[in-house]
Amino acid sequence: MERNIKLKIEYDGKDFYGWQKQPDLRTVQGEIQERLEMILGHKINLIGAGRTDVGVHALGQVANFKTTTKLNIDSIINGLNGLLPGDIVIKGIEEVDLNFNSRYDAKSRSYKYRIHLGRTAILRNFVWEVLYSLNLEDIFEATKKIEGKHDFSSFCVAESTKDNNVCQVFSAGWEKSGNELIFKIEADRFLHTMVRSLVGTFVEVGRGYFSVSDFVDAMEAKDRKKAGPTAPACGLYLVEVEY
């Protein structure tokens, strides 16, 4: 009898070429799928909720796969964590309805982006080290402008632009903790490099290169060239997927 198994996954993206399986490259999907097929004894298609890019981390990636195995889910997760490398951990497992699809059934996704104000040796692979003085009030004010439904064409890579680049941002804001500045955002969908492009532009606002009004103009231009640079991948985390 066919079963549908859902996984919650945490990974350090530093040494991966992203989530999606690619020939001859180390990817998160590829590593998990290979180990699962060893445990299950048959080929599977592992569907991920978010296709994270090269170097992007995850605290709560969700994936699902179909199987005919009679193994219980405890045996699957224990076997999988025993075989996986140290930079991937399966945090949860459950059996779900056969129609469940981790990508297409998602109602929202949440990301966070970590900025470290100054140099850090220990955290350098997990944050963006920003060495400039930033006007946080302007950054916070610009961030308010992205909440709601907007066209985010100015904040995605040009070659990935689709006919519909409208996203509904449910919440967006910043937290400051010591030398860390953390951007958090939840939306119904995200465009390719959208969060990193937003963060890169927010930093330009904080440096005084963009005013809050300039930020709004850049967003309304629907032109990637009008916005700021793309922040590095190392500071970005897929935090949670809601269904």
N, C-alpha and C positions, 0 to 999 in steps of 0.2 A: 504494500500500500504506500502511495506517495505521501510524503510529509514535507512541510515547509518550516525551516528552522531560521530563526532570527538571532543575529549576534550583535552585541555592543562591543566596540573595539576602541582600544587606546593605542596610539603609536607615536613614536618620535620620528618625524619625517625627514630628518637630516640626511640619512643615507639612502633614501628612496627616490626613484624617478616618478614620484606621485603615486596616486591610488591605482590608476587603470593599468591593467596588464599590457605589457609591450614586449615584443620579441627581444631576447638577449639583454634585457634591462631588469634591474631589481625594483619591483613594485610591491606595494602592500597587498593588492588584490592577488598578484601572482604568488607571493609567499604563502598567504592563507589558503588559497585555492589548492596549491600543490600539496600542502599538509592535509587538508581535508580529504582530498582524493586518496591519499595514502590510508587514512583512517577508514573511509567509507567503502573503498574498493571499487569506486566507479567515478566517472567524470561528472563534474558539476558546473553550473554557471553561477558564480557569486556576484550578486547585484548589490552595489553600494549606494547609499543615500546621497553621498557627495563625492565628486571626483576631485579630490584635493590635488593640488599641483606639486611639482618638485619642491621638497623641503618644507612643506606645510605639515603641521602636526594635527593630531586628533585626540580629544578626550572622550568623545562620544559618537564616533562614527557608527552607523548602523548598516548592516548588510544581511541579506537572506539568501538561502539556497534551497533547492528541492532535492530530496533524497528518498530512497526506498529502504534505507538501512533500518535494522531493528534495534540498533544501539540506543540506549537511553541518553538524554541530553547531558547528564553528568559525565558519562563516559566520553562523549564527544568533546566537551569543553576541557576536561582534564587531559585527554589525549592531545588535543590541539595545543593547549598551553605548554605541554611537555615537549612538543616538537618545534614550536615557533621560536625564532630568535628573540633575544632580549629586548629588541626595540618594538615588538608588537605584543600586546596582551589582550586576550579576550576577557572582557569585564563582566559579561552577562550572556545568557543564552535562554531562549524559550521557543516552544513550538507554537506556531501561529496558523491562522486560516490559510488555506491553499491559495487564495486569491491575493494575499498580502504581497505588495511589492515595495521594498524599502525606499526606492527612488521616487516612484510616481504617487505613492500614497502619503508622502510627507506633507504636512500642513505648514510647517515652518522649520527653518534651520537657524541655529544661533552660532555666531563666531565671536571670538575675542582676539584682540591684537595687543601684544605687549611691547611697550616702548620703555627702554631703560635710559634715564637721563644721565648720561655719562658712560664711561667705560666700565665693563664688567668682564672679568676673565671666566668666571664660573658659568654665567648665564648667556654667554655670547652666542651660543647656537639656538637659543630659545627666545631671544628678544632682539629688537632693533636698537642698537646703541645710537642714540641721538645726542650729538655733542653741542647742539646750539641752544641758546636761550629761547624759550617759547612763551608767548603770551597765551596763557591757558584760557583766559576769559574769551578771547576771540575764537579759539578752537571750540570751546563749548557752545558759543553762539552759532557758529557755522554748522555744528553738528545738529542743532535743532531743525535746520532747514531740510534735512533729508528724511525726516519722519513723514509717514503717509505714503501716498502713491505717486511715484515720479518715474520719468524716463531717465535711466542711468547710463545712456549711451556714452557719456563723457567719462565714465569710470569703468570701461571694459576695453580689452585689447581690440584694436580696430578690426583685425581679421576675423574675430569671433562675433562681430556685430550681427544681430538677427533682426528680423522684421519687428519683433516685439521685445523691447528692452525695458518695459515697465515693470517695476517691482514695488511691492507693498512693504514698507519698512514699519514694523510694529513698534519697535523701540530702538533707540540708539543713544549712547551716552558714554561718559568717561568716569573712571575712578582713579584716584591718586593714592598710592601707598608707598611711602618712603620715596625712593628714586624711581619707582615704576609708575607709568601712566598706562592705564588699560582701557582700550576702546571695546565696548560690547555692543553687538547689533543682532537683532532678530528680524527676519523677513520671510515672506512666503517663498522667495526664490532669490538666487544670486547669479549675476553674470560672471563670466570668466575674469578673474583678477579684480572684481569689483571692490571687495573690502580693502585690499592692498592699495588700490588706486585712490580710494577715499582717504585712507590714512595718510598716504603720501601727500595728498592735497591739503589735508588738515594741518600737517606739519608745516607746509608752505604758508598757510594762514598764520600759524603760530610764530613763524619767523618774520612775518610782516610783508612777505612777497605777494600775498593775496589778501585783500580785505574781505570781510564777510560778504559784502556786496559783489566783489569779484568772484567769490566762490559760487554764489547764486547764479551769476551770469554764466560761469563755466558750466554749471549743471544744466542750465536752460539751453546752452548752445548745442548740446547733443553731439559734441565733437571731442574726441579723446585728446586732441592736441591743445585744447583750451584749459584742461585740468593739469594738476601737478604730476610729479613722477610716481611710479609704482613703488610702494614700500617693499623691502625684502621679505621673502617667504618665511624666514626663520621665526618671525614674531607672530605668525598667524596660527590659530587653533580652531578646528571645528569642535564646538563644545557640546551641542545637543541637537537632536532631530525630534520634532514633535509630530505625532500622528493623531 
